[in-house]
């Protein structure tokens, strides 16, 4: 098997990042894996301009995982201040979902947030309709905080809602 390498994304990676994220979350290609949001949202998950903004912000980064020359996973990490990190856009190639790569990326995100941002805890936001995903995060030590966040219905850059009941639940865990 080809060695897996995890590193920070660079601007040159934006086209590959965009393709991977879209394939993991949207459209028919995403249905191969279990992380699809295709039943909740249509349209795009992100765009190259959003990814460029993330990469230019010192309080954020995209960790990427490569198998040879192929981008197979990525995750956004961010500093939310006061010892809190955040991660999102966790994406694994749909054909590799269930292989442990997502867990490996989450562990890399935890380590990077602790090292770079001094994070002592991590927060994530998840659609409550994604019971299987919430269960996966629970197995990784995350718990529901009781907080919710509204879905930005007025921001089509994040997707076109297929339902009128979208929002996020906040989950959190401590870092060792």
LUMNUDO-137538 format. One record per residue (C-alpha): chain; x, y, z. Coordinates in nm, 4 decimals, always signed. Layout:
! LUMNUDO-137538
+-------+----------+----------+----------+
! chain !        X !        Y !        Z !
+-------+----------+----------+----------+
!     A !        X !        Y !        Z !
...
+-------+----------+----------+----------+
***
This chain:
! LUMNUDO-137538
+-------+----------+----------+----------+
! chain !        X !        Y !        Z !
+-------+----------+----------+----------+
!     A !  +0.0000 !  +0.0000 !  +0.0000 !
!     A !  +0.1182 !  +0.3530 !  -0.0763 !
!     A !  +0.2266 !  +0.5538 !  +0.2265 !
!     A !  -0.0231 !  +0.8052 !  +0.3666 !
!     A !  +0.1172 !  +1.1547 !  +0.4277 !
!     A !  -0.0595 !  +1.4314 !  +0.6208 !
!     A !  +0.0460 !  +1.7936 !  +0.5701 !
!     A !  -0.0903 !  +2.1472 !  +0.5618 !
!     A !  -0.2670 !  +2.2499 !  +0.2436 !
!     A !  -0.1080 !  +2.5119 !  +0.0210 !
!     A !  -0.2771 !  +2.7385 !  -0.2334 !
!     A !  -0.1658 !  +2.4986 !  -0.5073 !
!     A !  -0.3863 !  +2.2318 !  -0.3430 !
!     A !  -0.7095 !  +2.4330 !  -0.3752 !
!     A !  -0.8411 !  +2.2628 !  -0.6928 !
!     A !  -0.7874 !  +1.9155 !  -0.5428 !
!     A !  -0.9361 !  +2.0262 !  -0.2083 !
!     A !  -1.2432 !  +2.1625 !  -0.3794 !
!     A !  -1.2993 !  +1.8400 !  -0.5788 !
!     A !  -1.2540 !  +1.6219 !  -0.2707 !
!     A !  -1.4861 !  +1.8232 !  -0.0451 !
!     A !  -1.7597 !  +1.8381 !  -0.3074 !
!     A !  -1.7318 !  +1.4626 !  -0.3727 !
!     A !  -1.7603 !  +1.3847 !  -0.0001 !
!     A !  -2.0647 !  +1.6037 !  +0.0684 !
!     A !  -2.2671 !  +1.6740 !  -0.2438 !
!     A !  -2.4166 !  +1.5045 !  -0.5455 !
!     A !  -2.4387 !  +1.1428 !  -0.6479 !
!     A !  -2.0656 !  +1.0772 !  -0.5986 !
!     A !  -2.1094 !  +1.1516 !  -0.2261 !
!     A !  -2.3682 !  +0.8744 !  -0.1887 !
!     A !  -2.0915 !  +0.6129 !  -0.2267 !
!     A !  -1.9771 !  +0.7075 !  +0.1246 !
!     A !  -2.1708 !  +0.7668 !  +0.4438 !
!     A !  -2.0894 !  +1.1366 !  +0.4978 !
!     A !  -2.3144 !  +1.2675 !  +0.2209 !
!     A !  -2.5360 !  +1.5682 !  +0.2831 !
!     A !  -2.7083 !  +1.5195 !  -0.0540 !
!     A !  -3.0474 !  +1.4582 !  +0.1099 !
!     A !  -3.0189 !  +1.7833 !  +0.3082 !
!     A !  -2.8520 !  +2.0232 !  +0.0666 !
!     A !  -2.7996 !  +2.0715 !  -0.3026 !
!     A !  -2.5469 !  +2.2984 !  -0.4690 !
!     A !  -2.1916 !  +2.3419 !  -0.3513 !
!     A !  -2.0337 !  +2.2743 !  -0.0113 !
!     A !  -1.7575 !  +2.5304 !  -0.0602 !
!     A !  -1.5760 !  +2.7103 !  -0.3393 !
!     A !  -1.2148 !  +2.7909 !  -0.4272 !
!     A !  -1.2481 !  +3.1466 !  -0.2940 !
!     A !  -1.3607 !  +3.0210 !  +0.0473 !
!     A !  -1.0722 !  +2.7752 !  +0.0576 !
!     A !  -0.8245 !  +3.0519 !  -0.0341 !
!     A !  -0.9618 !  +3.2667 !  +0.2499 !
!     A !  -0.9144 !  +2.9792 !  +0.4955 !
!     A !  -0.5555 !  +2.9203 !  +0.3839 !
!     A !  -0.4718 !  +3.2915 !  +0.4139 !
!     A !  -0.6023 !  +3.3163 !  +0.7727 !
!     A !  -0.3385 !  +3.2443 !  +1.0424 !
!     A !  -0.6162 !  +3.1300 !  +1.2787 !
!     A !  -0.7167 !  +2.8517 !  +1.0379 !
!     A !  -0.5599 !  +2.5765 !  +0.8287 !
!     A !  -0.6569 !  +2.2806 !  +0.6156 !
!     A !  -0.4803 !  +1.9543 !  +0.6962 !
!     A !  -0.4583 !  +1.7247 !  +0.3958 !
!     A !  -0.3939 !  +1.3536 !  +0.3658 !
!     A !  -0.2327 !  +1.2156 !  +0.0528 !
!     A !  -0.1850 !  +0.8651 !  -0.0840 !
!     A !  +0.0947 !  +0.9193 !  -0.3314 !
!     A !  -0.0174 !  +1.2075 !  -0.5540 !
!     A !  -0.3847 !  +1.1595 !  -0.4684 !
!     A !  -0.5584 !  +1.3808 !  -0.2112 !
!     A !  -0.7738 !  +1.1396 !  -0.0105 !
!     A !  -0.8714 !  +1.3456 !  +0.2950 !
!     A !  -0.8786 !  +1.6896 !  +0.4511 !
!     A !  -1.0047 !  +1.8760 !  +0.7555 !
!     A !  -1.0351 !  +2.2435 !  +0.8470 !
!     A !  -0.8913 !  +2.3428 !  +1.1844 !
!     A !  -0.9477 !  +2.6793 !  +1.3500 !
!     A !  -0.8625 !  +2.8698 !  +1.6661 !
!     A !  -1.1767 !  +2.9967 !  +1.8397 !
!     A !  -0.9842 !  +3.1557 !  +2.1281 !
!     A !  -0.9849 !  +3.0865 !  +2.5019 !
!     A !  -0.8323 !  +2.7417 !  +2.4529 !
!     A !  -1.1012 !  +2.6276 !  +2.2107 !
!     A !  -1.0371 !  +2.4746 !  +1.8711 !
!     A !  -1.2879 !  +2.3950 !  +1.6014 !
!     A !  -1.2770 !  +2.1551 !  +1.3118 !
!     A !  -1.5030 !  +2.1140 !  +1.0131 !
!     A !  -1.5178 !  +2.0148 !  +0.6491 !
!     A !  -1.3836 !  +1.6717 !  +0.7447 !
!     A !  -1.3686 !  +1.5031 !  +0.4047 !
!     A !  -1.2557 !  +1.1578 !  +0.3014 !
!     A !  -1.2772 !  +1.0244 !  -0.0518 !
!     A !  -1.6136 !  +0.8410 !  -0.0629 !
!     A !  -1.4501 !  +0.5154 !  -0.1763 !
!     A !  -1.2196 !  +0.5220 !  +0.1296 !
!     A !  -1.4800 !  +0.6060 !  +0.3928 !
!     A !  -1.4902 !  +0.3439 !  +0.6646 !
!     A !  -1.1159 !  +0.2739 !  +0.6306 !
!     A !  -1.0068 !  +0.4638 !  +0.9446 !
!     A !  -0.8805 !  +0.7629 !  +0.7498 !
!     A !  -1.1415 !  +0.9972 !  +0.9010 !
!     A !  -1.0412 !  +0.8962 !  +1.2532 !
!     A !  -0.6766 !  +0.9519 !  +1.1595 !
!     A !  -0.7586 !  +1.3021 !  +1.0320 !
!     A !  -0.9525 !  +1.3862 !  +1.3491 !
!     A !  -0.6548 !  +1.2754 !  +1.5607 !
!     A !  -0.4218 !  +1.4889 !  +1.3468 !
!     A !  -0.6619 !  +1.7830 !  +1.3851 !
!     A !  -0.6660 !  +1.7421 !  +1.7638 !
!     A !  -0.2859 !  +1.7365 !  +1.7809 !
!     A !  -0.2481 !  +2.0351 !  +1.5467 !
!     A !  -0.5033 !  +2.2472 !  +1.7363 !
!     A !  -0.3357 !  +2.1720 !  +2.0693 !
!     A !  +0.0103 !  +2.2505 !  +1.9319 !
!     A !  -0.0690 !  +2.5547 !  +1.7164 !
!     A !  -0.3545 !  +2.7169 !  +1.9030 !
!     A !  -0.3100 !  +2.5896 !  +2.2582 !
!     A !  -0.6534 !  +2.4281 !  +2.2345 !
!     A !  -0.7651 !  +2.2360 !  +2.5409 !
!     A !  -1.1074 !  +2.1528 !  +2.4013 !
!     A !  -1.2605 !  +2.1136 !  +2.0563 !
!     A !  -1.6066 !  +2.2031 !  +1.9309 !
!     A !  -1.7779 !  +2.0834 !  +1.6155 !
!     A !  -2.1195 !  +2.1427 !  +1.4643 !
!     A !  -2.3303 !  +1.8698 !  +1.3062 !
!     A !  -2.6747 !  +1.8469 !  +1.1479 !
!     A !  -2.9009 !  +1.6699 !  +1.4027 !
!     A !  -3.0487 !  +1.4670 !  +1.1154 !
!     A !  -2.7107 !  +1.2899 !  +1.0856 !
!     A !  -2.7624 !  +1.0322 !  +1.3632 !
!     A !  -2.4902 !  +0.7995 !  +1.2302 !
!     A !  -2.2366 !  +1.0822 !  +1.2232 !
!     A !  -2.3295 !  +1.1998 !  +1.5725 !
!     A !  -2.2831 !  +0.8421 !  +1.6926 !
!     A !  -1.9378 !  +0.8304 !  +1.5299 !
!     A !  -1.8354 !  +1.1527 !  +1.7032 !
!     A !  -1.9666 !  +1.0181 !  +2.0348 !
!     A !  -1.7369 !  +0.7174 !  +1.9920 !
!     A !  -1.4501 !  +0.9657 !  +1.9462 !
!     A !  -1.5316 !  +1.1222 !  +2.2837 !
!     A !  -1.7572 !  +1.4097 !  +2.1755 !
!     A !  -2.0729 !  +1.4957 !  +2.3643 !
!     A !  -2.3683 !  +1.7166 !  +2.2829 !
!     A !  -2.3484 !  +2.0554 !  +2.4582 !
!     A !  -2.7184 !  +2.1378 !  +2.4289 !
!     A !  -2.6306 !  +2.4368 !  +2.2102 !
!     A !  -2.7633 !  +2.4807 !  +1.8591 !
!     A !  -2.6587 !  +2.7084 !  +1.5752 !
!     A !  -2.8818 !  +2.8305 !  +1.2944 !
!     A !  -2.8243 !  +2.7181 !  +0.9390 !
!     A !  -2.7352 !  +3.0170 !  +0.7170 !
!     A !  -3.0282 !  +2.9918 !  +0.4755 !
!     A !  -2.9264 !  +3.3240 !  +0.3195 !
!     A !  -2.5792 !  +3.1938 !  +0.2181 !
!     A !  -2.6100 !  +2.9845 !  -0.1014 !
!     A !  -2.2292 !  +2.9469 !  -0.1115 !
!     A !  -2.2774 !  +2.6838 !  +0.1619 !
!     A !  -2.5483 !  +2.4918 !  -0.0192 !
!     A !  -2.9084 !  +2.5101 !  -0.1274 !
!     A !  -3.1323 !  +2.3703 !  +0.1482 !
!     A !  -3.3690 !  +2.0892 !  +0.0555 !
!     A !  -3.5484 !  +2.1182 !  +0.3925 !
!     A !  -3.6721 !  +2.4030 !  +0.6094 !
!     A !  -3.5649 !  +2.2520 !  +0.9440 !
!     A !  -3.1856 !  +2.2714 !  +0.9110 !
!     A !  -2.9689 !  +2.3802 !  +1.2017 !
!     A !  -2.6613 !  +2.2476 !  +1.3792 !
!     A !  -2.6064 !  +2.0846 !  +1.7166 !
!     A !  -2.2781 !  +2.1633 !  +1.8901 !
!     A !  -2.0580 !  +1.8828 !  +2.0183 !
!     A !  -1.7460 !  +1.9173 !  +2.2297 !
!     A !  -1.4651 !  +1.7166 !  +2.3841 !
!     A !  -1.1602 !  +1.7889 !  +2.5932 !
!     A !  -0.8133 !  +1.7395 !  +2.4545 !
!     A !  -0.5613 !  +1.5446 !  +2.6599 !
+-------+----------+----------+----------+
***
